[in-house]
């Protein structure tokens, strides 16, 4: 399994956050309760995806820092 770069993950994260705000605006403008519920569900799913990506980015950053420390010790 290929690990994605933090930059790529951050770009995906930013796209998701942008969609959250867009969906929030649509929900706020909606007059129909069923549409509002669909938008709420979409926002929850997007937030879940964003949290998962954020955790992946943090894990990669921590792993990179550990590798950097290991390289410094080996010098």
FENLINKA-V11535 format. One record per helix or strand of 2 or more residues. SS is the DSSP state (hx for helix, st for strand). FROM is the first residue (numbers start at 1). TO is the last residue. Records with the same first field share a line. If there is no record, write none. Layout:
SS = FROM-TO  FROM-TO
This chain:
hx = 6-29  33-74
